[in-house]
Every structure is written in C-alpha cells, then in structure tokens.
C-alpha cells in the first residue's frame, strides 16, 4: 500500500497539574483516509504523557 504522509484531524485532550507534576491525556483522530482510494484506514492515537515543571 502507498500510504499518505499528511492528514487533517483533531486533537482533544486534558492536562491535570498536581503541584509540579502533570498528566496529559490526548486523543488524535485523522479525517483523511491514509490508504486513499484503496480502503478506509484512518490515523488514531491515544497519548498519555507525564510532565514535570521546573
């Protein structure tokens, strides 16, 4: 398959800060099919990030 390199999508998320520690939950959803006319394959990611504020 010849996958596309670029996509358009939405990235809703929330970050919770507890003191200097942060936890971020983000969901990424692509709107364009990565496979083009060959099928319906969409990019989807669920991210969990940890952060520390100096």
C-alpha positions, -999 to 999 in steps of 0.1 A, spaced: 0 0 0 11 35 -7 2 55 25 -3 92 25 22 113 45 -1 141 56 -35 142 74 -61 166 88 -75 159 122 -85 169 157 -66 165 190 -88 169 220 -71 164 254 -68 174 290 -39 181 313 -40 178 351 -14 195 371 -8 184 407 19 207 421 49 203 398 37 170 383 15 169 352 -5 141 335 -18 147 300 -44 126 281 -49 133 244 -68 116 216 -58 122 180 -82 114 151 -74 117 115 -102 127 90 -85 117 57 -81 80 47 -44 71 48 -49 45 20 -66 69 -4 -90 51 -27 -77 16 -17 -95 15 16 -107 33 48 -77 34 71 -77 64 95 -50 75 119 -60 73 156 -37 77 186 -43 78 224 -15 96 242 -6 95 279 22 120 288 38 127 321 55 161 328 75 178 355 75 216 359 109 231 370 
